[in-house]
Amino acid sequence: MAVKILISRIFNSGAIVNALPVLSQMGRAVNAHKGYLGCDVYSQGGARNVLYTISEWESMTAWENWNTSPEKLNLMKELRPHLASAFSCRLVNLTHDVHDPEAKERVTHPDEIHEAATSGLDWT
């Protein structure tokens, strides 16, 4: 079942520009990862230090494989100094339909994702 992952990252003031090479590397790496379907990146209005990424994956397993891959973990180590605070993840089941009262949204608390997916790395 396909899933969407929402990640919000808050960067140090002016650090997004410095983080662009790492973010570009991450984009190239994830594009080649099995199960990756695509993503959209958004910024928050006037806040030039916040980025939201919504990625789509064939399955939760595909995302977990990417999120725990050595390549992703190494890129996160490079990105960490540019982050002002912890980032959060939210997993949403694509079958959720707001018009269907029987449909359920699968949401995992960020701490659970962190515990399961970052193999001991701290959240930032």
Order of alpha helices (4+ residues) and beta strands (2+ residues): beta-alpha-beta-beta-alpha-alpha-beta-alpha
